[in-house]
Amino acid sequence: MAPPTDRPLSVHSFSRFGRQLHYCPQTNRLLAAAGSDSSAEEIKAWFAQQDTGKKGATEWPGDIVVPPGEEIAARPLMAIDLILTHECNLDCDYCMMFQGRKLSDHATRRMSAATAKQAIDRLMPRIAEGKNSRIRFTGAEPLMNRPVMEEMCDYVYRAYQKGGGQYRIFSLLTNGVALTDALLDKLVKYPFSIQISMDGPAEAHDRHRPLRGARRGSHDKVEAAAKRVLQRTGELHISAVWTPHGPTIAERVRYFEELGVTSLKLSYQHTGLSGDACGALQAADYQQLIGQYQEYLPLLRERVASGRLVLHDPFRGAINRLFGGPDHDRDCNSLGVGGRTVDIDGKLYPCYAFMSMPQYVLGDVWKGDDPAALQRWAATRKGVLMKCGFCWAWPLCRGRNLCEQMDFGCDMTGAHQALCDYLRAMYETALGIAALMQAKREAMGQAGQ
């Protein structure tokens, strides 16, 4: 499909890792210029000659169609996130679920086995047919409701085996404090991916993640759990949050590399530490984050050259979108179509970022999806994404800023404009990494001839 004729071909030119790069959002293609002699017209002509049929290359926010709610509800459900409990053994001051607020009186409530089973039953036909599906156990801290998690694993695994499953169906996001050796012995029997929430060395982690009811940090316990997971599974998946305090991005990445990390999700702080939800990070904080990534570039370049790069978000998702690979970001701006988040009471949400917000409830596990709510969500989503306009980074970003705007009712000014500036800088770096990887492959191919 060719780019719409009323949108002239555009090219975003920039430099990364000492190379001049050109990216065309209409074709979702990257050109690494050998020199600086090519004119803007020649570069556009090169892009115009390329195949424009790559997935995600031509649909801009204005092209998004809001379908009827019944049509959205009829689309296949492929993944669910089960919020097993609102209880946690840590007292993180930036907890996204509670948007910076302290846990309320309902924090000890847990999802029942009946609610979890009702949610999972929507996936069971796919699982029994051997189709790729995913169930993620999360919370607050999901291991505080360990009995229900184990019961659901047993329940699903029987159907998984009948379907001849060839993929990992279970995912667990945990701080690791309650991840005992005995529990690991059980989990490794299932097709599980275990992700540990950890912010880096003790200086970074303990500043924001103390043990609940104690005056000391949780780093030592979490690090010990991470090492056990790596020893038992041969993998270490880390989910980290960056805040303006403590070690830099490069220092945190080096720490995780020494720990043995095999995949890393590195996020920014979503919520205000004082409960000011719309002021999680200020504009100056994002500028500091951009600066730290600039300092991180030499390490990134060395890791690509040595083949030791642990490709983390947002780089991983952008590069997958560029090359047409699987999109592991699983952005929450997907119309709530491919997945649902299920709260402890069985309410359905498009993403965990919108928990406890009644305007974003899409239905419940007992009655199913509410078509009217799905259509409202789709229309609201499109309205927010329209603010992206024709931003050059759209095919790579796909509105990653969406949940901050919808979640807290913020506009595209101030800190949220700074967030977009940060994301654009990250996508420039992702494209730079892609160019380095491509150049390395080409060099290896030439050496093999």
Contacts in CASP RR format, 6 or more apart in sequence:
PFRMAT RR
TARGET T0000
AUTHOR 0000-0000-0000
METHOD contacts of the structure
MODEL  1
MAPPTDRPLSVHSFSRFGRQLHYCPQTNRLLAAAGSDSSAEEIKAWFAQQ
DTGKKGATEWPGDIVVPPGEEIAARPLMAIDLILTHECNLDCDYCMMFQG
RKLSDHATRRMSAATAKQAIDRLMPRIAEGKNSRIRFTGAEPLMNRPVME
EMCDYVYRAYQKGGGQYRIFSLLTNGVALTDALLDKLVKYPFSIQISMDG
PAEAHDRHRPLRGARRGSHDKVEAAAKRVLQRTGELHISAVWTPHGPTIA
ERVRYFEELGVTSLKLSYQHTGLSGDACGALQAADYQQLIGQYQEYLPLL
RERVASGRLVLHDPFRGAINRLFGGPDHDRDCNSLGVGGRTVDIDGKLYP
CYAFMSMPQYVLGDVWKGDDPAALQRWAATRKGVLMKCGFCWAWPLCRGR
NLCEQMDFGCDMTGAHQALCDYLRAMYETALGIAALMQAKREAMGQAGQ
1 52 0 8 1.000
1 53 0 8 1.000
1 58 0 8 1.000
2 52 0 8 1.000
2 58 0 8 1.000
3 9 0 8 1.000
3 26 0 8 1.000
3 27 0 8 1.000
3 52 0 8 1.000
3 57 0 8 1.000
3 58 0 8 1.000
4 58 0 8 1.000
4 63 0 8 1.000
7 26 0 8 1.000
7 60 0 8 1.000
7 390 0 8 1.000
9 24 0 8 1.000
9 26 0 8 1.000
9 27 0 8 1.000
9 44 0 8 1.000
9 47 0 8 1.000
9 48 0 8 1.000
10 24 0 8 1.000
10 25 0 8 1.000
10 26 0 8 1.000
10 390 0 8 1.000
10 392 0 8 1.000
11 22 0 8 1.000
11 23 0 8 1.000
11 24 0 8 1.000
11 40 0 8 1.000
11 43 0 8 1.000
11 44 0 8 1.000
11 47 0 8 1.000
12 22 0 8 1.000
12 23 0 8 1.000
12 24 0 8 1.000
12 25 0 8 1.000
12 392 0 8 1.000
12 393 0 8 1.000
13 20 0 8 1.000
13 21 0 8 1.000
13 22 0 8 1.000
13 23 0 8 1.000
13 40 0 8 1.000
13 43 0 8 1.000
14 20 0 8 1.000
14 21 0 8 1.000
14 23 0 8 1.000
14 428 0 8 1.000
15 21 0 8 1.000
16 297 0 8 1.000
16 428 0 8 1.000
16 429 0 8 1.000
16 431 0 8 1.000
16 432 0 8 1.000
16 435 0 8 1.000
17 297 0 8 1.000
17 300 0 8 1.000
17 301 0 8 1.000
17 432 0 8 1.000
17 435 0 8 1.000
17 436 0 8 1.000
19 32 0 8 1.000
19 33 0 8 1.000
19 432 0 8 1.000
19 435 0 8 1.000
20 32 0 8 1.000
20 33 0 8 1.000
20 35 0 8 1.000
20 36 0 8 1.000
21 30 0 8 1.000
21 31 0 8 1.000
21 32 0 8 1.000
21 33 0 8 1.000
21 428 0 8 1.000
21 431 0 8 1.000
21 432 0 8 1.000
21 435 0 8 1.000
22 30 0 8 1.000
22 31 0 8 1.000
22 32 0 8 1.000
22 33 0 8 1.000
22 43 0 8 1.000
22 47 0 8 1.000
23 29 0 8 1.000
23 30 0 8 1.000
23 31 0 8 1.000
23 392 0 8 1.000
23 431 0 8 1.000
24 31 0 8 1.000
24 44 0 8 1.000
24 47 0 8 1.000
24 50 0 8 1.000
25 57 0 8 1.000
25 390 0 8 1.000
25 392 0 8 1.000
25 393 0 8 1.000
25 394 0 8 1.000
25 395 0 8 1.000
26 47 0 8 1.000
26 52 0 8 1.000
26 57 0 8 1.000
26 58 0 8 1.000
27 47 0 8 1.000
27 50 0 8 1.000
27 51 0 8 1.000
27 52 0 8 1.000
27 54 0 8 1.000
27 57 0 8 1.000
28 54 0 8 1.000
28 56 0 8 1.000
28 57 0 8 1.000
28 321 0 8 1.000
28 322 0 8 1.000
28 395 0 8 1.000
28 396 0 8 1.000
29 47 0 8 1.000
29 50 0 8 1.000
29 54 0 8 1.000
30 322 0 8 1.000
30 431 0 8 1.000
30 434 0 8 1.000
30 435 0 8 1.000
31 43 0 8 1.000
31 46 0 8 1.000
31 47 0 8 1.000
32 435 0 8 1.000
32 438 0 8 1.000
32 439 0 8 1.000
33 43 0 8 1.000
52 58 0 8 1.000
54 324 0 8 1.000
55 324 0 8 1.000
56 321 0 8 1.000
56 395 0 8 1.000
57 395 0 8 1.000
60 389 0 8 1.000
60 390 0 8 1.000
60 394 0 8 1.000
61 382 0 8 1.000
61 383 0 8 1.000
61 385 0 8 1.000
61 386 0 8 1.000
61 387 0 8 1.000
61 388 0 8 1.000
61 389 0 8 1.000
61 394 0 8 1.000
62 382 0 8 1.000
62 385 0 8 1.000
62 386 0 8 1.000
62 389 0 8 1.000
64 382 0 8 1.000
64 385 0 8 1.000
66 375 0 8 1.000
66 378 0 8 1.000
66 379 0 8 1.000
66 382 0 8 1.000
67 375 0 8 1.000
67 378 0 8 1.000
68 371 0 8 1.000
68 375 0 8 1.000
69 371 0 8 1.000
69 372 0 8 1.000
69 374 0 8 1.000
69 375 0 8 1.000
69 378 0 8 1.000
70 371 0 8 1.000
72 335 0 8 1.000
72 336 0 8 1.000
72 337 0 8 1.000
72 369 0 8 1.000
72 371 0 8 1.000
72 374 0 8 1.000
72 375 0 8 1.000
72 378 0 8 1.000
73 368 0 8 1.000
73 369 0 8 1.000
73 371 0 8 1.000
73 374 0 8 1.000
75 337 0 8 1.000
75 338 0 8 1.000
76 126 0 8 1.000
76 338 0 8 1.000
77 122 0 8 1.000
77 123 0 8 1.000
77 126 0 8 1.000
77 338 0 8 1.000
77 339 0 8 1.000
77 340 0 8 1.000
78 123 0 8 1.000
78 126 0 8 1.000
78 131 0 8 1.000
78 132 0 8 1.000
78 133 0 8 1.000
78 134 0 8 1.000
78 338 0 8 1.000
78 339 0 8 1.000
79 123 0 8 1.000
79 133 0 8 1.000
79 134 0 8 1.000
79 135 0 8 1.000
79 136 0 8 1.000
79 330 0 8 1.000
79 338 0 8 1.000
79 339 0 8 1.000
79 340 0 8 1.000
80 119 0 8 1.000
80 120 0 8 1.000
80 122 0 8 1.000
80 123 0 8 1.000
80 134 0 8 1.000
80 135 0 8 1.000
80 136 0 8 1.000
80 339 0 8 1.000
80 340 0 8 1.000
80 341 0 8 1.000
80 342 0 8 1.000
81 136 0 8 1.000
81 138 0 8 1.000
81 339 0 8 1.000
81 340 0 8 1.000
81 341 0 8 1.000
81 342 0 8 1.000
81 352 0 8 1.000
82 111 0 8 1.000
82 116 0 8 1.000
82 119 0 8 1.000
82 120 0 8 1.000
82 135 0 8 1.000
82 136 0 8 1.000
82 137 0 8 1.000
82 138 0 8 1.000
82 142 0 8 1.000
82 152 0 8 1.000
82 342 0 8 1.000
83 97 0 8 1.000
83 111 0 8 1.000
83 138 0 8 1.000
83 139 0 8 1.000
83 140 0 8 1.000
83 341 0 8 1.000
83 342 0 8 1.000
83 343 0 8 1.000
83 344 0 8 1.000
83 352 0 8 1.000
83 355 0 8 1.000
84 110 0 8 1.000
84 111 0 8 1.000
84 116 0 8 1.000
84 137 0 8 1.000
84 138 0 8 1.000
84 139 0 8 1.000
84 142 0 8 1.000
84 144 0 8 1.000
84 145 0 8 1.000
84 148 0 8 1.000
84 149 0 8 1.000
84 344 0 8 1.000
85 108 0 8 1.000
85 109 0 8 1.000
85 110 0 8 1.000
85 111 0 8 1.000
85 139 0 8 1.000
85 140 0 8 1.000
85 141 0 8 1.000
85 142 0 8 1.000
85 144 0 8 1.000
85 145 0 8 1.000
85 344 0 8 1.000
86 97 0 8 1.000
86 103 0 8 1.000
86 106 0 8 1.000
86 107 0 8 1.000
86 108 0 8 1.000
86 109 0 8 1.000
86 110 0 8 1.000
86 139 0 8 1.000
86 140 0 8 1.000
86 344 0 8 1.000
87 103 0 8 1.000
87 107 0 8 1.000
87 108 0 8 1.000
87 109 0 8 1.000
87 110 0 8 1.000
87 140 0 8 1.000
87 141 0 8 1.000
87 144 0 8 1.000
87 145 0 8 1.000
88 95 0 8 1.000
88 103 0 8 1.000
88 107 0 8 1.000
88 139 0 8 1.000
88 140 0 8 1.000
88 141 0 8 1.000
88 144 0 8 1.000
88 175 0 8 1.000
88 212 0 8 1.000
89 141 0 8 1.000
89 144 0 8 1.000
89 175 0 8 1.000
89 177 0 8 1.000
89 178 0 8 1.000
89 211 0 8 1.000
89 212 0 8 1.000
90 141 0 8 1.000
90 175 0 8 1.000
90 177 0 8 1.000
90 209 0 8 1.000
90 210 0 8 1.000
90 211 0 8 1.000
90 212 0 8 1.000
90 218 0 8 1.000
91 102 0 8 1.000
91 103 0 8 1.000
91 210 0 8 1.000
91 211 0 8 1.000
91 212 0 8 1.000
91 213 0 8 1.000
92 208 0 8 1.000
92 209 0 8 1.000
92 210 0 8 1.000
93 100 0 8 1.000
93 208 0 8 1.000
93 273 0 8 1.000
94 100 0 8 1.000
94 208 0 8 1.000
94 241 0 8 1.000
94 243 0 8 1.000
94 269 0 8 1.000
94 270 0 8 1.000
94 271 0 8 1.000
94 272 0 8 1.000
94 273 0 8 1.000
94 280 0 8 1.000
95 140 0 8 1.000
95 271 0 8 1.000
96 270 0 8 1.000
96 271 0 8 1.000
96 352 0 8 1.000
96 353 0 8 1.000
97 139 0 8 1.000
97 140 0 8 1.000
97 352 0 8 1.000
97 355 0 8 1.000
98 104 0 8 1.000
99 271 0 8 1.000
99 272 0 8 1.000
99 275 0 8 1.000
99 277 0 8 1.000
99 407 0 8 1.000
99 408 0 8 1.000
100 271 0 8 1.000
100 272 0 8 1.000
100 273 0 8 1.000
100 274 0 8 1.000
100 275 0 8 1.000
100 277 0 8 1.000
101 275 0 8 1.000
103 140 0 8 1.000
107 140 0 8 1.000
109 344 0 8 1.000
110 144 0 8 1.000
110 145 0 8 1.000
110 148 0 8 1.000
110 344 0 8 1.000
111 145 0 8 1.000
111 148 0 8 1.000
111 342 0 8 1.000
111 343 0 8 1.000
111 344 0 8 1.000
111 345 0 8 1.000
111 346 0 8 1.000
112 148 0 8 1.000
113 147 0 8 1.000
113 148 0 8 1.000
113 151 0 8 1.000
113 152 0 8 1.000
115 342 0 8 1.000
115 344 0 8 1.000
115 345 0 8 1.000
115 346 0 8 1.000
115 365 0 8 1.000
116 148 0 8 1.000
116 151 0 8 1.000
116 152 0 8 1.000
116 342 0 8 1.000
117 152 0 8 1.000
117 155 0 8 1.000
118 346 0 8 1.000
118 365 0 8 1.000
118 366 0 8 1.000
119 340 0 8 1.000
119 342 0 8 1.000
119 346 0 8 1.000
119 365 0 8 1.000
120 135 0 8 1.000
120 152 0 8 1.000
120 155 0 8 1.000
120 156 0 8 1.000
122 365 0 8 1.000
123 133 0 8 1.000
123 135 0 8 1.000
124 156 0 8 1.000
124 159 0 8 1.000
126 132 0 8 1.000
126 133 0 8 1.000
127 133 0 8 1.000
127 156 0 8 1.000
127 159 0 8 1.000
127 160 0 8 1.000
127 163 0 8 1.000
127 169 0 8 1.000
128 159 0 8 1.000
128 162 0 8 1.000
128 163 0 8 1.000
129 163 0 8 1.000
130 160 0 8 1.000
130 163 0 8 1.000
130 164 0 8 1.000
130 165 0 8 1.000
130 166 0 8 1.000
132 167 0 8 1.000
133 169 0 8 1.000
134 168 0 8 1.000
134 169 0 8 1.000
134 170 0 8 1.000
134 171 0 8 1.000
135 152 0 8 1.000
135 156 0 8 1.000
135 169 0 8 1.000
135 170 0 8 1.000
135 171 0 8 1.000
136 170 0 8 1.000
136 171 0 8 1.000
136 172 0 8 1.000
136 173 0 8 1.000
137 149 0 8 1.000
137 152 0 8 1.000
137 170 0 8 1.000
137 171 0 8 1.000
137 172 0 8 1.000
137 173 0 8 1.000
138 172 0 8 1.000
138 173 0 8 1.000
138 352 0 8 1.000
139 173 0 8 1.000
139 352 0 8 1.000
141 174 0 8 1.000
141 175 0 8 1.000
141 177 0 8 1.000
141 178 0 8 1.000
142 149 0 8 1.000
142 172 0 8 1.000
142 173 0 8 1.000
142 174 0 8 1.000
143 149 0 8 1.000
143 174 0 8 1.000
143 176 0 8 1.000
143 177 0 8 1.000
143 178 0 8 1.000
143 179 0 8 1.000
143 183 0 8 1.000
144 178 0 8 1.000
146 178 0 8 1.000
146 183 0 8 1.000
149 172 0 8 1.000
150 186 0 8 1.000
153 170 0 8 1.000
153 186 0 8 1.000
153 187 0 8 1.000
153 190 0 8 1.000
156 169 0 8 1.000
156 170 0 8 1.000
157 190 0 8 1.000
160 169 0 8 1.000
160 191 0 8 1.000
165 191 0 8 1.000
167 191 0 8 1.000
168 191 0 8 1.000
168 192 0 8 1.000
168 193 0 8 1.000
169 191 0 8 1.000
170 190 0 8 1.000
170 191 0 8 1.000
170 192 0 8 1.000
170 193 0 8 1.000
171 192 0 8 1.000
171 193 0 8 1.000
171 194 0 8 1.000
171 195 0 8 1.000
172 187 0 8 1.000
172 192 0 8 1.000
172 193 0 8 1.000
172 194 0 8 1.000
172 195 0 8 1.000
173 195 0 8 1.000
173 197 0 8 1.000
173 239 0 8 1.000
174 194 0 8 1.000
174 195 0 8 1.000
174 196 0 8 1.000
174 197 0 8 1.000
174 225 0 8 1.000
175 196 0 8 1.000
175 197 0 8 1.000
175 198 0 8 1.000
175 209 0 8 1.000
175 218 0 8 1.000
175 222 0 8 1.000
175 225 0 8 1.000
176 196 0 8 1.000
176 197 0 8 1.000
176 221 0 8 1.000
176 222 0 8 1.000
176 225 0 8 1.000
176 226 0 8 1.000
177 211 0 8 1.000
177 218 0 8 1.000
177 221 0 8 1.000
177 222 0 8 1.000
177 225 0 8 1.000
179 194 0 8 1.000
179 225 0 8 1.000
179 228 0 8 1.000
179 229 0 8 1.000
181 228 0 8 1.000
184 228 0 8 1.000
184 229 0 8 1.000
184 232 0 8 1.000
187 194 0 8 1.000
188 232 0 8 1.000
188 233 0 8 1.000
193 235 0 8 1.000
193 237 0 8 1.000
194 229 0 8 1.000
194 233 0 8 1.000
194 235 0 8 1.000
194 237 0 8 1.000
195 237 0 8 1.000
195 238 0 8 1.000
195 239 0 8 1.000
195 265 0 8 1.000
196 222 0 8 1.000
196 225 0 8 1.000
196 226 0 8 1.000
196 229 0 8 1.000
196 236 0 8 1.000
196 237 0 8 1.000
196 238 0 8 1.000
196 239 0 8 1.000
197 209 0 8 1.000
197 222 0 8 1.000
197 239 0 8 1.000
197 240 0 8 1.000
197 241 0 8 1.000
198 205 0 8 1.000
198 219 0 8 1.000
198 222 0 8 1.000
198 223 0 8 1.000
198 226 0 8 1.000
198 238 0 8 1.000
198 239 0 8 1.000
198 240 0 8 1.000
199 205 0 8 1.000
199 208 0 8 1.000
199 209 0 8 1.000
199 240 0 8 1.000
199 241 0 8 1.000
199 242 0 8 1.000
199 243 0 8 1.000
199 252 0 8 1.000
200 219 0 8 1.000
200 240 0 8 1.000
200 247 0 8 1.000
200 252 0 8 1.000
200 255 0 8 1.000
200 256 0 8 1.000
201 219 0 8 1.000
201 247 0 8 1.000
201 251 0 8 1.000
201 252 0 8 1.000
201 255 0 8 1.000
202 217 0 8 1.000
202 219 0 8 1.000
202 220 0 8 1.000
203 246 0 8 1.000
203 247 0 8 1.000
204 243 0 8 1.000
204 245 0 8 1.000
204 246 0 8 1.000
204 247 0 8 1.000
204 252 0 8 1.000
205 217 0 8 1.000
205 218 0 8 1.000
205 219 0 8 1.000
205 222 0 8 1.000
206 216 0 8 1.000
206 217 0 8 1.000
206 218 0 8 1.000
206 219 0 8 1.000
207 243 0 8 1.000
207 245 0 8 1.000
207 246 0 8 1.000
208 241 0 8 1.000
208 243 0 8 1.000
208 273 0 8 1.000
209 217 0 8 1.000
209 218 0 8 1.000
209 219 0 8 1.000
209 222 0 8 1.000
210 216 0 8 1.000
210 217 0 8 1.000
210 218 0 8 1.000
211 217 0 8 1.000
211 218 0 8 1.000
211 221 0 8 1.000
223 259 0 8 1.000
226 236 0 8 1.000
226 238 0 8 1.000
226 259 0 8 1.000
227 259 0 8 1.000
229 235 0 8 1.000
229 236 0 8 1.000
230 236 0 8 1.000
230 259 0 8 1.000
230 260 0 8 1.000
234 262 0 8 1.000
235 262 0 8 1.000
235 263 0 8 1.000
236 259 0 8 1.000
236 260 0 8 1.000
236 261 0 8 1.000
236 262 0 8 1.000
236 263 0 8 1.000
237 261 0 8 1.000
237 262 0 8 1.000
237 263 0 8 1.000
237 264 0 8 1.000
237 265 0 8 1.000
238 256 0 8 1.000
238 259 0 8 1.000
238 261 0 8 1.000
238 263 0 8 1.000
238 264 0 8 1.000
238 265 0 8 1.000
239 265 0 8 1.000
239 267 0 8 1.000
240 252 0 8 1.000
240 256 0 8 1.000
240 264 0 8 1.000
240 265 0 8 1.000
240 266 0 8 1.000
240 267 0 8 1.000
241 267 0 8 1.000
241 268 0 8 1.000
241 269 0 8 1.000
242 249 0 8 1.000
242 252 0 8 1.000
242 266 0 8 1.000
242 267 0 8 1.000
242 268 0 8 1.000
242 269 0 8 1.000
242 289 0 8 1.000
243 269 0 8 1.000
244 269 0 8 1.000
244 281 0 8 1.000
244 285 0 8 1.000
244 288 0 8 1.000
244 289 0 8 1.000
247 255 0 8 1.000
248 292 0 8 1.000
248 295 0 8 1.000
248 296 0 8 1.000
249 266 0 8 1.000
249 289 0 8 1.000
249 292 0 8 1.000
249 293 0 8 1.000
249 295 0 8 1.000
249 296 0 8 1.000
250 292 0 8 1.000
250 295 0 8 1.000
250 296 0 8 1.000
250 299 0 8 1.000
252 266 0 8 1.000
253 264 0 8 1.000
253 266 0 8 1.000
253 296 0 8 1.000
253 299 0 8 1.000
253 310 0 8 1.000
253 312 0 8 1.000
254 299 0 8 1.000
256 264 0 8 1.000
256 310 0 8 1.000
257 308 0 8 1.000
257 310 0 8 1.000
261 310 0 8 1.000
262 310 0 8 1.000
263 310 0 8 1.000
263 312 0 8 1.000
264 310 0 8 1.000
264 312 0 8 1.000
264 313 0 8 1.000
265 312 0 8 1.000
265 313 0 8 1.000
266 312 0 8 1.000
266 313 0 8 1.000
267 313 0 8 1.000
268 280 0 8 1.000
268 281 0 8 1.000
268 286 0 8 1.000
268 289 0 8 1.000
268 419 0 8 1.000
268 422 0 8 1.000
269 280 0 8 1.000
269 281 0 8 1.000
270 280 0 8 1.000
270 353 0 8 1.000
270 403 0 8 1.000
270 404 0 8 1.000
271 277 0 8 1.000
271 280 0 8 1.000
272 279 0 8 1.000
272 280 0 8 1.000
277 407 0 8 1.000
277 408 0 8 1.000
278 408 0 8 1.000
278 409 0 8 1.000
278 410 0 8 1.000
278 415 0 8 1.000
279 415 0 8 1.000
280 404 0 8 1.000
280 415 0 8 1.000
281 289 0 8 1.000
281 415 0 8 1.000
281 418 0 8 1.000
281 419 0 8 1.000
282 415 0 8 1.000
282 418 0 8 1.000
283 414 0 8 1.000
283 415 0 8 1.000
283 417 0 8 1.000
283 418 0 8 1.000
285 415 0 8 1.000
285 418 0 8 1.000
286 415 0 8 1.000
286 418 0 8 1.000
286 419 0 8 1.000
286 421 0 8 1.000
286 422 0 8 1.000
287 418 0 8 1.000
289 422 0 8 1.000
290 421 0 8 1.000
290 422 0 8 1.000
290 425 0 8 1.000
293 425 0 8 1.000
293 426 0 8 1.000
293 429 0 8 1.000
297 429 0 8 1.000
300 309 0 8 1.000
300 429 0 8 1.000
300 433 0 8 1.000
301 436 0 8 1.000
303 309 0 8 1.000
303 310 0 8 1.000
304 433 0 8 1.000
304 436 0 8 1.000
304 437 0 8 1.000
304 440 0 8 1.000
305 436 0 8 1.000
305 440 0 8 1.000
309 433 0 8 1.000
311 319 0 8 1.000
311 433 0 8 1.000
313 328 0 8 1.000
313 329 0 8 1.000
314 329 0 8 1.000
314 400 0 8 1.000
314 423 0 8 1.000
314 426 0 8 1.000
314 427 0 8 1.000
314 430 0 8 1.000
315 426 0 8 1.000
315 429 0 8 1.000
315 430 0 8 1.000
315 433 0 8 1.000
316 328 0 8 1.000
316 329 0 8 1.000
317 327 0 8 1.000
317 328 0 8 1.000
317 329 0 8 1.000
317 396 0 8 1.000
317 430 0 8 1.000
318 396 0 8 1.000
318 397 0 8 1.000
318 426 0 8 1.000
318 427 0 8 1.000
318 430 0 8 1.000
318 431 0 8 1.000
319 430 0 8 1.000
319 433 0 8 1.000
319 434 0 8 1.000
319 437 0 8 1.000
320 326 0 8 1.000
320 327 0 8 1.000
320 328 0 8 1.000
321 327 0 8 1.000
321 395 0 8 1.000
321 396 0 8 1.000
321 398 0 8 1.000
322 396 0 8 1.000
322 430 0 8 1.000
322 431 0 8 1.000
322 434 0 8 1.000
323 434 0 8 1.000
329 400 0 8 1.000
331 398 0 8 1.000
331 399 0 8 1.000
331 400 0 8 1.000
331 402 0 8 1.000
332 350 0 8 1.000
332 351 0 8 1.000
332 352 0 8 1.000
332 353 0 8 1.000
332 354 0 8 1.000
332 402 0 8 1.000
332 403 0 8 1.000
333 381 0 8 1.000
333 385 0 8 1.000
333 398 0 8 1.000
333 399 0 8 1.000
333 400 0 8 1.000
333 402 0 8 1.000
333 403 0 8 1.000
334 350 0 8 1.000
335 350 0 8 1.000
335 374 0 8 1.000
335 377 0 8 1.000
335 378 0 8 1.000
335 381 0 8 1.000
336 350 0 8 1.000
336 351 0 8 1.000
336 362 0 8 1.000
336 374 0 8 1.000
336 377 0 8 1.000
339 350 0 8 1.000
340 348 0 8 1.000
340 349 0 8 1.000
340 350 0 8 1.000
340 362 0 8 1.000
341 348 0 8 1.000
341 349 0 8 1.000
341 350 0 8 1.000
341 351 0 8 1.000
341 352 0 8 1.000
341 354 0 8 1.000
341 355 0 8 1.000
342 348 0 8 1.000
342 349 0 8 1.000
342 365 0 8 1.000
343 349 0 8 1.000
343 355 0 8 1.000
343 356 0 8 1.000
345 364 0 8 1.000
346 364 0 8 1.000
346 365 0 8 1.000
346 366 0 8 1.000
347 361 0 8 1.000
347 363 0 8 1.000
347 364 0 8 1.000
348 361 0 8 1.000
348 362 0 8 1.000
348 363 0 8 1.000
348 364 0 8 1.000
348 365 0 8 1.000
348 368 0 8 1.000
348 369 0 8 1.000
349 355 0 8 1.000
349 357 0 8 1.000
349 360 0 8 1.000
349 361 0 8 1.000
349 362 0 8 1.000
350 360 0 8 1.000
350 362 0 8 1.000
350 377 0 8 1.000
351 403 0 8 1.000
353 403 0 8 1.000
353 407 0 8 1.000
354 360 0 8 1.000
354 403 0 8 1.000
354 406 0 8 1.000
354 407 0 8 1.000
357 407 0 8 1.000
360 377 0 8 1.000
360 406 0 8 1.000
361 370 0 8 1.000
361 373 0 8 1.000
362 369 0 8 1.000
362 370 0 8 1.000
362 373 0 8 1.000
362 374 0 8 1.000
362 377 0 8 1.000
363 369 0 8 1.000
363 370 0 8 1.000
363 373 0 8 1.000
380 406 0 8 1.000
381 402 0 8 1.000
381 406 0 8 1.000
384 402 0 8 1.000
384 405 0 8 1.000
384 406 0 8 1.000
385 399 0 8 1.000
385 402 0 8 1.000
387 405 0 8 1.000
387 412 0 8 1.000
388 394 0 8 1.000
388 397 0 8 1.000
388 399 0 8 1.000
388 401 0 8 1.000
391 397 0 8 1.000
391 420 0 8 1.000
391 424 0 8 1.000
392 424 0 8 1.000
393 423 0 8 1.000
393 424 0 8 1.000
393 427 0 8 1.000
396 427 0 8 1.000
396 430 0 8 1.000
396 431 0 8 1.000
397 423 0 8 1.000
397 424 0 8 1.000
397 427 0 8 1.000
400 423 0 8 1.000
401 412 0 8 1.000
401 416 0 8 1.000
401 419 0 8 1.000
401 420 0 8 1.000
401 423 0 8 1.000
404 410 0 8 1.000
404 416 0 8 1.000
404 419 0 8 1.000
405 411 0 8 1.000
405 412 0 8 1.000
405 416 0 8 1.000
410 416 0 8 1.000
412 420 0 8 1.000
END
